[in-house]
Amino acid sequence: FLGEVSAEKEKALSLLAGRIRQPGFTLTLDDAGQWLRSRVVWLGMRQPPRGLIQLANMLRSQAARSGCFQSNRPFHPHITLLRDASEAVTIPPPGFNWSYTVTEFTLYASSFARGRTRYTPLKRWALTQ
């Protein structure tokens, strides 16, 4: 998450992201949970694939060099399923294993309105085959 960025900085970051050459990878979702303090329900992976970690590191490095704030918190790749869960939610039982091939990465803009966060895709880049 980059926070607020100017249109000029977004364009510069998009150009840098477009230069990334990395093969696609398989992502296996095999972990789920609920962060009680933030009330977020999520799906994740016990062992993120090397390709995902490399891609995240390249993007974070480019963002930092462009002057975007980068959190010190460790990268915890996940998919947020639900925010503000006011009570416990049933999550998949241990042992689930959902895999898919990642062939692209996408820049999203997030906006908050009427109590909801909406994510809008802005630009996509293909990973090499």
Secondary structure, DSSP 8 states (H G I E B T S, - for coil): ---S--HHHHHHHHHHHHT---B-EEEEE-EEEEETTTTEEEEE-SS--HHHHHHHHHHHHHHHHTT----SS----EEEEESS--S------TT--EEEEE-EEEEEEEEEETTEEEEEEEEEEE-B-
